[in-house]
Amino acid sequence: MKILIVDDEEDVRQSIRLLIPWHEYPVTDIFEAADGEEAERIVEREKPEIIFTDLLMPRKSGLQLLEWLESHAPDSKTIVISGHDDFQYVRHTLKYGGSDYLLKPIDRGEIVTAFESAIEAWQREEAERRQTVQQLIEMNRIKPIYWDKQFSSLVSSPSRKSPSFDELHKQFGLGARSRARVAVLNADALPELLIEKFGSNMDLLFFILTNVCNELFGVPPSGYAFRHLGKDNEIVLIAWDGTDRFEALASRMHEALRNVLQASFRIGVSLEAAFPEGIADAYKEAKKALRHSDFLSARFPVRVYGEQDEAAQPALFFADYSTAISLAIKSNEPERIEAAVRAWVDAVRQLGAITLEQLDQWRSEYHLMKTYLLKETFPDEEDLEFSSSRNGFFPLQNDGVLALDVWERDLVASCVAFASVLHRKQRNEQSIIADIKKYIDSRYDQDLSLQSLSEQFFISREYVSRKFKQEYGLNVSDYVESVRIEHAQTLLANEGLSVAEVAEMVGYQDARYFSKVFGKAVGLSPMQYRKRLSATS
C-alpha cells in the first residue's frame, strides 16, 4: 500500500510521518509533495491508495487537488488535514470524496483512527471491485458459449417460433431479416504450426477464429460467427445483412485469419436462403462446398456451393492398404511399418486432388483398422483407446495444402507407438498367465479354484480362464488336475503313505473323490496303481 503526504510545510509532513506507526500496517512506500501540482504527478505515477493533504497551498490548492482526484484517482482515500475550522471546507471535502477532515495541530489518536478507517474502507471497496471484475470476466466467458448454444439450436431448428430465435432477435434484432447465407470453417485440417501451438488447446484457437470473424461482421453486426456445438472443430458464420457481398466478406475474413495466425483456412459458403427457415439447408450447402475443397491446391480457400467441382478422382481407400499396415503393426518392426505407410502415402501422392470428404473417410478407415486390431488382440478388454498426439488432425502447410511428408511422418509415429503398446501389453498378459502356471505347479496342494486364482492375481475369473486356455490349450481346472495326478503318482510309490494322505498332499480333501478323479485320469484306482508299481519294481 502506498501513501502520499501533501503539505507545503515540511514540518507538518514530518509530523505525519512520525505520528503514525507505519510498520503496523501494510504500507510499502511513503511519498511527499509540497503542492497540488506535484501531488498530481506522483498520483499519476505511483497511484497511492491513501492521501493526506492540506487545503491551502501555493500553485495548486488542496481544494483543487480534491476535485482532480475525484476523476483521476476515484479509488484512493483522502484525509484532509487543515488549520481552518470552516464548514465550507468540510463540505468541499465531503463533496469530492474525502474520507475525513482533521484540524491542526494534529492529534495522534485522531490521525491514527482516521488512517485505519481509510485503510478499512479502501480494502472493503477493493474486495468489491475485484468481485465485480471477476463477475464480469465470468459473464464474458459464459456469454459467447450462450450465443453459441442459441445459434447452434437455430441451425438445427430454424423457425421464428423457436425459443432460440426469440433470444437472438432480442440481442441482434433479427425479426426484420428475411434472407441469409451461411459459411462453415472446419479445423479438422490445420497447418502444422497451429497443430503445434493449439493442438492441446483448441478452445483458444476457436476463440481467436470467432473473434476475428465477428470483428469483420462490424457494429451493428451483419452476422455472427460461432462454435457449432455438437460438431467437433467447426465454426459456422451466419450473415443476415449484405448477403450479396458475403463471399467477399468471407475472403476478407480468410485474409484476416491468415494475417493473425500466419496460416490459411478453408471456408465453404452457401447460396442465399430464407431466414431463418432455410438456415439448415444453407448450412448443408456450406458444408458440402467445404468438403469439396481441394487440399492439394492453395487456390480458392473460399468455396461457394455450386461452383464447378474438381474432375472426378479415382477412388482410393485406406482399407486397401490397411492389411499390410496391420501386419506391420503386429510385427512391431518400425522399418516394416514405415514401408507399409509409405506405400499408402505414395498412392495418395498420385491423386490430382484431395477433398475433406476423402480425408474424413481415410481417418475413419484408419481408426477402424486400429479398433479391429484392439479387438483381435484384446477381445476381453473394453473401451481401449490409443491415439496419437495429433488427435486426428490432418497437418497442412501454411498455405493450406496437405503436408504429405508431415502426414506420413505422423502416421508412421502413430503406428509405431500403437505397435509398441500392443506388444508390451501382450507381453504383460503372457507374463501373468505364465506366473499363474508357475503358481499352480508349486502350490498344487492348495485351493486353486478360478476364484482363488483371480483374487491372488487381481484379475477376473473369466480372464484367467480364457487367457490360460488360449496360452496352454487346457482349461485351468484340467491343468490343475493333471498336475495333481502327476504328483499323486509319484507319492503313491511311497507305500508308507495312505491313499487319503496322498490325496490331501495333492490338494484333495475327499479321498473317495480323489480316487474317482485318479481312476478317470489314469485308468486305475490309486490302490491298483500302487500294486502295479510294486509288481514292476
C-alpha positions as CSV (number, residue, x, y, z in Angstrom):
1,M,0.0,0.0,0.0
2,K,1.3,3.4,-1.0
3,I,0.9,6.7,1.0
4,L,1.1,10.3,-0.2
5,I,1.5,13.2,2.2
6,V,0.8,16.7,0.6
7,D,1.5,19.9,2.5
8,D,3.5,23.0,1.8
9,E,5.1,22.9,5.3
10,E,7.8,20.3,5.6
11,D,7.5,20.1,9.4
12,V,3.8,19.1,9.0
13,R,4.8,16.4,6.6
14,Q,7.4,15.1,9.1
15,S,4.9,15.2,11.9
16,I,2.5,13.0,9.9
17,R,5.4,10.6,9.3
18,L,6.2,10.4,13.0
19,L,2.7,10.2,14.4
20,I,1.6,7.0,12.5
21,P,3.2,3.6,13.3
22,W,3.5,2.7,9.6
23,H,5.2,-0.7,10.3
24,E,1.9,-1.9,11.9
25,Y,0.1,-1.5,8.6
26,P,0.6,-2.9,5.0
27,V,2.5,0.2,3.9
28,T,5.2,-0.3,1.3
29,D,6.0,3.3,0.2
30,I,5.5,6.9,1.5
31,F,5.7,9.8,-0.9
32,E,5.7,13.6,-0.2
33,A,4.5,16.6,-2.2
34,A,4.7,20.3,-1.4
35,D,1.7,21.4,-3.5
36,G,-1.2,20.1,-5.6
37,E,0.7,20.0,-8.9
38,E,3.5,17.9,-7.6
39,A,0.9,15.7,-5.9
40,E,-0.9,15.1,-9.2
41,R,2.4,13.9,-10.9
42,I,3.0,11.5,-8.0
43,V,-0.6,10.1,-8.1
44,E,-0.3,9.5,-11.9
45,R,3.0,7.7,-11.5
46,E,2.6,5.8,-8.2
47,K,-1.2,5.5,-7.7
48,P,-1.2,5.8,-3.9
49,E,-4.1,4.2,-2.0
50,I,-4.2,6.7,0.9
51,I,-3.6,10.5,0.5
52,F,-3.1,13.1,3.3
53,T,-3.5,16.7,2.1
54,D,-3.6,20.2,3.3
55,L,-6.2,22.6,1.7
56,L,-4.4,25.9,1.3
57,M,-1.2,25.5,-0.6
58,P,0.6,27.6,-3.3
59,R,0.4,26.9,-7.1
60,K,-2.5,24.3,-6.7
61,S,-4.5,24.1,-3.5
62,G,-5.8,21.0,-1.8
63,L,-9.3,22.1,-2.8
64,Q,-8.3,21.8,-6.5
65,L,-6.5,18.6,-5.8
66,L,-9.6,17.0,-4.3
67,E,-11.6,17.8,-7.5
68,W,-8.8,16.4,-9.6
69,L,-8.6,13.2,-7.5
70,E,-12.3,12.6,-7.9
71,S,-12.0,12.0,-11.6
72,H,-8.3,10.8,-11.9
73,A,-8.0,8.6,-8.7
74,P,-11.5,7.8,-7.5
75,D,-10.4,4.7,-5.7
76,S,-7.9,6.5,-3.5
77,K,-9.0,7.5,0.1
78,T,-8.2,11.2,1.0
79,I,-7.8,12.5,4.5
80,V,-7.8,16.4,4.7
81,I,-5.6,18.0,7.4
82,S,-6.3,21.7,7.7
83,G,-5.7,24.6,10.1
84,H,-9.2,26.1,9.2
85,D,-12.3,25.1,11.1
86,D,-14.5,26.2,8.2
87,F,-17.8,24.4,7.3
88,Q,-17.3,25.4,3.6
89,Y,-14.0,23.5,3.6
90,V,-15.6,20.5,5.3
91,R,-18.4,20.4,2.8
92,H,-16.0,20.7,-0.2
93,T,-14.0,17.7,1.3
94,L,-17.1,15.6,1.6
95,K,-18.4,16.6,-1.9
96,Y,-15.3,15.4,-3.6
97,G,-14.9,12.1,-1.8
98,G,-12.7,13.0,1.2
99,S,-12.7,10.3,3.9
100,D,-12.1,12.5,6.9
101,Y,-11.3,16.1,7.9
102,L,-8.8,16.7,10.7
103,L,-7.8,20.0,12.3
104,K,-4.3,21.2,13.1
105,P,-2.5,20.8,15.4
106,I,-2.7,17.1,14.6
107,D,-3.8,14.7,17.4
108,R,-2.0,11.3,17.3
109,G,-5.2,9.4,18.2
110,E,-7.3,11.1,15.7
111,I,-4.9,10.7,12.7
112,V,-4.3,7.0,13.5
113,T,-8.1,6.4,13.8
114,A,-8.7,8.3,10.5
115,F,-5.9,6.3,8.8
116,E,-7.3,2.9,10.0
117,S,-10.8,3.9,8.8
118,A,-9.4,4.9,5.4
119,I,-7.5,1.6,5.1
120,E,-10.6,-0.5,6.0
121,A,-12.7,1.4,3.6
122,W,-10.2,1.0,0.7
123,Q,-9.8,-2.7,1.4
124,R,-13.5,-3.3,1.6
125,E,-14.1,-1.4,-1.7
126,E,-11.1,-3.1,-3.3
127,A,-12.6,-6.5,-2.5
128,E,-15.9,-5.4,-4.0
129,R,-14.1,-4.2,-7.1
130,R,-12.3,-7.5,-7.5
131,Q,-15.5,-9.4,-7.1
132,T,-17.1,-7.2,-9.7
133,V,-14.2,-7.7,-12.1
134,Q,-14.4,-11.5,-11.6
135,Q,-18.1,-11.5,-12.2
136,L,-17.6,-9.5,-15.5
137,I,-14.8,-12.0,-16.5
138,E,-17.1,-14.9,-15.8
139,M,-20.0,-13.2,-17.7
140,N,-17.8,-12.5,-20.7
141,R,-16.6,-16.1,-20.6
142,I,-20.1,-17.6,-20.5
143,K,-21.7,-15.1,-22.9
144,P,-20.1,-16.5,-26.1
145,I,-21.0,-20.0,-25.0
146,Y,-24.6,-18.9,-24.5
147,W,-24.8,-17.4,-28.0
148,D,-23.0,-20.5,-29.5
149,K,-25.8,-22.6,-28.0
150,Q,-28.6,-20.3,-29.3
151,F,-27.2,-20.1,-32.9
152,S,-26.4,-23.9,-32.9
153,S,-30.1,-24.5,-31.9
154,L,-31.2,-22.2,-34.7
155,V,-29.2,-24.2,-37.3
156,S,-30.8,-27.4,-36.2
157,S,-34.4,-26.0,-35.7
158,P,-34.7,-22.9,-37.9
159,S,-38.0,-21.4,-37.0
160,R,-39.2,-17.9,-36.0
161,K,-41.3,-19.6,-33.3
162,S,-38.3,-21.3,-31.6
163,P,-37.1,-20.0,-28.3
164,S,-33.6,-19.6,-29.8
165,F,-34.8,-17.2,-32.5
166,D,-36.7,-15.2,-29.9
167,E,-33.5,-14.8,-27.8
168,L,-31.4,-14.0,-30.8
169,H,-33.9,-11.4,-32.0
170,K,-33.8,-9.6,-28.7
171,Q,-29.9,-9.4,-28.9
172,F,-29.4,-8.9,-32.6
173,G,-32.7,-7.6,-33.9
174,L,-33.3,-10.4,-36.4
175,G,-37.0,-10.0,-36.7
176,A,-37.0,-8.0,-39.9
177,R,-34.4,-10.1,-41.7
178,S,-35.7,-12.4,-44.4
179,R,-32.6,-13.7,-46.3
180,A,-29.3,-15.1,-45.1
181,R,-26.2,-17.0,-46.1
182,V,-24.1,-19.5,-44.1
183,A,-20.4,-20.3,-44.2
184,V,-18.6,-23.2,-42.5
185,L,-14.9,-23.2,-41.3
186,N,-13.6,-26.6,-40.3
187,A,-10.4,-27.0,-38.2
188,D,-10.1,-30.8,-38.7
189,A,-7.3,-30.0,-41.2
190,L,-4.8,-27.5,-39.7
191,P,-1.5,-26.0,-40.7
192,E,1.5,-27.7,-38.9
193,L,2.3,-24.6,-36.9
194,L,-1.2,-24.4,-35.5
195,I,-1.3,-28.1,-34.6
196,E,1.9,-27.5,-32.6
197,K,0.5,-24.3,-30.9
198,F,-3.1,-25.2,-30.3
199,G,-3.3,-29.0,-30.6
200,S,-3.9,-29.3,-26.9
201,N,-5.9,-26.1,-26.5
202,M,-8.5,-25.9,-29.3
203,D,-10.7,-23.6,-27.2
204,L,-8.1,-20.8,-27.5
205,L,-7.9,-21.3,-31.3
206,F,-11.7,-21.2,-31.7
207,F,-11.8,-18.0,-29.5
208,I,-9.4,-16.3,-31.9
209,L,-11.2,-17.5,-35.0
210,T,-14.7,-16.4,-33.9
211,N,-13.4,-13.1,-32.6
212,V,-11.6,-12.2,-35.8
213,C,-14.7,-13.1,-37.9
214,N,-17.1,-11.2,-35.6
215,E,-14.9,-8.1,-35.7
216,L,-15.4,-8.1,-39.5
217,F,-19.1,-8.5,-39.2
218,G,-19.0,-5.0,-37.8
219,V,-21.2,-2.9,-35.5
220,P,-24.1,-3.3,-35.6
221,P,-23.3,-6.9,-36.7
222,S,-24.3,-8.0,-40.2
223,G,-23.8,-11.6,-39.0
224,Y,-22.3,-13.8,-36.3
225,A,-19.6,-16.4,-36.1
226,F,-20.0,-19.2,-33.5
227,R,-18.7,-22.5,-32.5
228,H,-21.1,-25.2,-33.7
229,L,-21.9,-27.1,-30.5
230,G,-22.0,-30.9,-31.1
231,K,-19.8,-30.6,-34.1
232,D,-16.1,-31.1,-33.4
233,N,-13.8,-28.4,-34.7
234,E,-16.4,-26.5,-36.6
235,I,-17.2,-22.8,-36.8
236,V,-20.4,-21.5,-38.5
237,L,-21.0,-18.0,-39.8
238,I,-24.4,-16.6,-40.5
239,A,-24.8,-13.4,-42.5
240,W,-28.2,-11.7,-42.4
241,D,-27.2,-8.3,-43.9
242,G,-25.1,-7.8,-47.1
243,T,-25.7,-11.3,-48.3
244,D,-24.8,-10.3,-51.9
245,R,-21.3,-9.4,-50.6
246,F,-20.9,-12.3,-48.2
247,E,-18.5,-14.2,-50.4
248,A,-16.2,-11.1,-50.5
249,L,-16.5,-10.7,-46.7
250,A,-15.6,-14.4,-46.2
251,S,-12.5,-13.8,-48.3
252,R,-11.6,-10.8,-46.1
253,M,-12.1,-13.0,-43.1
254,H,-9.8,-15.6,-44.6
255,E,-7.1,-12.9,-45.2
256,A,-7.5,-11.5,-41.6
257,L,-7.1,-15.0,-40.1
258,R,-4.1,-15.6,-42.3
259,N,-2.5,-12.4,-41.1
260,V,-3.3,-13.1,-37.4
261,L,-2.4,-16.8,-37.3
262,Q,0.1,-16.9,-40.3
263,A,-1.9,-19.8,-41.7
264,S,-4.6,-20.4,-44.3
265,F,-8.1,-21.9,-43.7
266,R,-10.8,-23.4,-45.9
267,I,-14.3,-21.8,-45.9
268,G,-17.4,-23.2,-47.5
269,V,-20.2,-20.7,-48.4
270,S,-23.8,-21.4,-49.1
271,L,-26.2,-19.7,-51.5
272,E,-28.8,-17.2,-50.2
273,A,-31.6,-18.8,-48.3
274,A,-34.8,-17.7,-46.5
275,F,-34.1,-16.6,-42.9
276,P,-34.4,-18.4,-40.6
277,E,-36.4,-21.2,-42.3
278,G,-33.7,-22.0,-44.8
279,I,-30.7,-21.9,-42.5
280,A,-30.5,-25.7,-42.1
281,D,-30.3,-26.3,-45.8
282,A,-27.9,-23.4,-46.3
283,Y,-25.7,-24.9,-43.6
284,K,-25.7,-28.2,-45.6
285,E,-24.7,-26.3,-48.7
286,A,-21.8,-24.6,-47.0
287,K,-20.6,-27.8,-45.5
288,K,-20.8,-29.6,-48.9
289,A,-18.8,-26.7,-50.5
290,L,-16.2,-27.0,-47.8
291,R,-16.0,-30.8,-48.1
292,H,-15.2,-30.5,-51.8
293,S,-12.3,-28.1,-51.4
294,D,-9.1,-29.4,-52.8
295,F,-6.4,-29.8,-50.2
296,L,-3.7,-30.4,-52.8
297,S,-4.1,-26.8,-54.1
298,A,-3.7,-23.4,-52.4
299,R,-6.2,-21.9,-54.8
300,F,-9.8,-21.0,-53.8
301,P,-9.6,-21.1,-50.0
302,V,-13.2,-19.8,-50.0
303,R,-15.5,-22.1,-52.0
304,V,-19.2,-21.3,-52.8
305,Y,-21.7,-24.1,-53.1
306,G,-22.5,-24.9,-56.7
307,E,-19.1,-24.0,-58.1
308,Q,-17.6,-26.4,-60.6
309,D,-16.2,-29.4,-58.8
310,E,-12.8,-30.7,-59.5
311,A,-12.5,-33.5,-62.0
312,A,-13.6,-36.9,-60.6
313,Q,-10.7,-38.7,-58.9
314,P,-10.2,-42.4,-58.9
315,A,-11.4,-44.0,-55.7
316,L,-8.7,-44.6,-53.1
317,F,-9.4,-46.4,-49.9
318,F,-7.2,-46.7,-46.9
319,A,-8.8,-50.1,-46.3
320,D,-7.0,-51.4,-49.4
321,Y,-3.7,-50.8,-47.6
322,S,-4.7,-51.5,-44.0
323,T,-4.0,-55.2,-44.2
324,A,-0.3,-54.6,-44.9
325,I,-0.2,-51.9,-42.2
326,S,-1.9,-54.1,-39.7
327,L,0.6,-56.9,-40.3
328,A,3.4,-54.5,-39.9
329,I,2.0,-53.2,-36.6
330,K,1.6,-56.8,-35.4
331,S,5.3,-57.4,-36.2
332,N,6.3,-54.4,-34.1
333,E,9.1,-53.7,-36.6
334,P,9.4,-49.9,-37.2
335,E,11.1,-50.4,-40.7
336,R,8.2,-52.7,-41.8
337,I,5.7,-50.2,-40.5
338,E,7.4,-47.3,-42.3
339,A,7.4,-49.2,-45.6
340,A,3.7,-50.1,-45.3
341,V,2.7,-46.5,-44.5
342,R,4.9,-45.1,-47.3
343,A,3.2,-47.3,-49.8
344,W,-0.2,-45.8,-48.7
345,V,1.1,-42.2,-48.8
346,D,2.7,-42.8,-52.2
347,A,-0.7,-43.8,-53.6
348,V,-2.2,-40.6,-52.1
349,R,0.5,-38.6,-53.9
350,Q,-0.7,-39.9,-57.3
351,L,-4.1,-38.2,-56.8
352,G,-4.9,-35.0,-58.6
353,A,-7.0,-33.6,-55.7
354,I,-7.9,-34.5,-52.1
355,T,-11.1,-33.3,-50.6
356,L,-12.1,-33.0,-46.9
357,E,-14.6,-35.8,-47.6
358,Q,-11.7,-38.1,-48.6
359,L,-9.7,-37.1,-45.6
360,D,-12.6,-37.9,-43.2
361,Q,-13.1,-41.3,-44.9
362,W,-9.4,-42.2,-44.6
363,R,-9.4,-41.2,-40.9
364,S,-12.5,-43.3,-40.3
365,E,-10.9,-46.3,-42.0
366,Y,-7.7,-45.7,-40.0
367,H,-9.5,-45.7,-36.7
368,L,-11.5,-48.8,-37.8
369,M,-8.2,-50.6,-38.5
370,K,-7.0,-49.8,-35.0
371,T,-10.3,-50.9,-33.5
372,Y,-10.1,-54.3,-35.2
373,L,-6.5,-54.7,-34.1
374,L,-7.5,-53.9,-30.5
375,K,-10.5,-56.3,-30.5
376,E,-8.4,-59.0,-32.2
377,T,-5.6,-58.7,-29.7
378,F,-7.6,-58.0,-26.5
379,P,-11.1,-59.4,-27.1
380,D,-11.9,-59.2,-23.3
381,E,-10.9,-55.5,-22.9
382,E,-13.5,-52.7,-23.1
383,D,-13.1,-49.1,-24.2
384,L,-9.4,-49.4,-25.1
385,E,-8.2,-46.3,-27.0
386,F,-4.8,-45.4,-28.3
387,S,-4.4,-42.1,-30.1
388,S,-1.5,-40.1,-31.4
389,S,-0.6,-36.7,-30.1
390,R,-2.1,-35.1,-33.2
391,N,-5.6,-36.1,-32.0
392,G,-6.6,-36.9,-35.6
393,F,-5.7,-33.7,-37.3
394,F,-4.5,-33.5,-40.8
395,P,-1.4,-31.4,-41.0
396,L,-1.4,-28.6,-43.6
397,Q,1.3,-26.3,-44.9
398,N,0.9,-22.7,-44.1
399,D,-0.8,-22.1,-47.4
400,G,-3.5,-24.7,-46.6
401,V,-2.1,-27.6,-48.8
402,L,-2.0,-31.0,-47.2
403,A,1.6,-31.6,-45.9
404,L,2.0,-35.2,-47.1
405,D,5.6,-35.6,-45.7
406,V,4.4,-34.5,-42.3
407,W,1.3,-36.7,-42.5
408,E,3.5,-39.7,-43.5
409,R,5.8,-39.0,-40.5
410,D,2.9,-38.7,-38.1
411,L,1.2,-41.9,-39.4
412,V,4.4,-43.8,-39.0
413,A,5.0,-42.4,-35.5
414,S,1.4,-43.2,-34.5
415,C,1.5,-46.8,-35.9
416,V,4.9,-47.5,-34.3
417,A,3.6,-46.2,-30.9
418,F,0.5,-48.3,-31.3
419,A,2.5,-51.4,-32.1
420,S,4.7,-50.8,-29.1
421,V,1.7,-50.6,-26.8
422,L,0.1,-53.7,-28.3
423,H,3.3,-55.7,-28.0
424,R,4.0,-54.5,-24.4
425,K,0.5,-55.3,-23.3
426,Q,0.7,-58.7,-24.9
427,R,3.9,-59.5,-23.1
428,N,2.4,-58.4,-19.8
429,E,-0.6,-60.7,-20.4
430,Q,1.6,-63.6,-21.3
431,S,3.8,-63.0,-18.2
432,I,0.7,-63.0,-15.9
433,I,-0.6,-66.3,-17.4
434,A,2.9,-67.8,-17.1
435,D,3.0,-66.7,-13.4
436,I,-0.3,-68.4,-12.8
437,K,1.0,-71.6,-14.3
438,K,4.1,-71.5,-12.1
439,Y,1.9,-70.8,-9.1
440,I,-0.2,-73.9,-9.9
441,D,2.9,-76.0,-10.4
442,S,4.3,-75.1,-7.0
443,R,1.1,-74.9,-4.9
444,Y,-0.9,-77.8,-6.3
445,D,-1.8,-78.8,-2.7
446,Q,-3.7,-75.6,-2.1
447,D,-7.1,-74.2,-3.2
448,L,-6.6,-73.5,-6.9
449,S,-10.1,-72.6,-7.9
450,L,-10.7,-69.9,-10.5
451,Q,-11.9,-67.6,-7.7
452,S,-8.8,-68.0,-5.6
453,L,-6.5,-67.5,-8.6
454,S,-8.4,-64.4,-9.7
455,E,-8.0,-63.0,-6.1
456,Q,-4.4,-63.9,-6.0
457,F,-3.5,-62.1,-9.2
458,F,-6.1,-59.3,-9.1
459,I,-7.8,-60.3,-12.4
460,S,-11.2,-61.6,-13.2
461,R,-12.1,-65.3,-13.2
462,E,-13.3,-65.1,-16.8
463,Y,-10.0,-63.5,-17.9
464,V,-7.9,-66.2,-16.1
465,S,-10.0,-69.0,-17.7
466,R,-9.9,-67.6,-21.3
467,K,-6.3,-66.5,-21.4
468,F,-5.0,-69.7,-19.8
469,K,-6.9,-71.8,-22.4
470,Q,-5.5,-69.6,-25.2
471,E,-1.9,-69.9,-24.0
472,Y,-1.8,-73.5,-23.0
473,G,-4.7,-75.2,-24.7
474,L,-6.2,-76.5,-21.4
475,N,-8.8,-75.2,-19.0
476,V,-7.3,-74.2,-15.7
477,S,-9.2,-77.0,-13.9
478,D,-7.9,-79.6,-16.3
479,Y,-4.3,-78.4,-15.9
480,V,-4.6,-78.3,-12.1
481,E,-6.0,-81.9,-12.2
482,S,-3.1,-83.1,-14.4
483,V,-0.5,-81.6,-12.1
484,R,-2.1,-83.1,-9.0
485,I,-2.4,-86.5,-10.6
486,E,1.2,-86.4,-11.8
487,H,2.4,-85.7,-8.2
488,A,0.0,-88.3,-6.8
489,Q,1.5,-90.9,-9.0
490,T,4.9,-90.1,-7.5
491,L,3.7,-90.1,-4.0
492,L,1.9,-93.5,-4.4
493,A,5.2,-95.1,-4.9
494,N,5.8,-94.4,-1.2
495,E,3.9,-97.3,0.5
496,G,4.2,-95.6,3.8
497,L,1.6,-93.1,2.7
498,S,-2.1,-94.0,2.7
499,V,-4.3,-93.1,-0.2
500,A,-6.1,-90.5,2.0
501,E,-2.7,-88.9,2.9
502,V,-1.7,-88.8,-0.8
503,A,-5.0,-87.2,-1.7
504,E,-4.6,-84.5,0.9
505,M,-1.0,-83.8,-0.1
506,V,-2.0,-83.1,-3.7
507,G,-5.0,-80.9,-2.8
508,Y,-7.9,-83.3,-2.4
509,Q,-9.7,-83.3,1.0
510,D,-12.0,-86.1,0.0
511,A,-10.1,-89.4,-0.6
512,R,-13.1,-91.0,-2.4
513,Y,-13.3,-88.1,-4.8
514,F,-9.6,-88.3,-5.3
515,S,-9.8,-92.0,-6.2
516,K,-12.6,-91.2,-8.7
517,V,-10.6,-88.5,-10.4
518,F,-7.4,-90.6,-10.3
519,G,-9.1,-93.6,-11.9
520,K,-10.6,-91.5,-14.6
521,A,-7.3,-89.9,-15.5
522,V,-5.0,-93.0,-15.2
523,G,-7.4,-95.8,-15.8
524,L,-6.6,-97.5,-12.5
525,S,-7.6,-96.8,-8.9
526,P,-4.9,-95.4,-6.6
527,M,-4.5,-98.9,-4.9
528,Q,-4.4,-100.7,-8.3
529,Y,-1.8,-98.2,-9.5
530,R,0.3,-98.8,-6.3
531,K,0.1,-102.6,-6.8
532,R,1.3,-102.3,-10.4
533,L,4.2,-100.1,-9.3
534,S,5.1,-102.8,-6.7
535,A,4.9,-105.6,-9.2
536,T,7.2,-103.8,-11.7
537,S,9.8,-102.8,-9.1
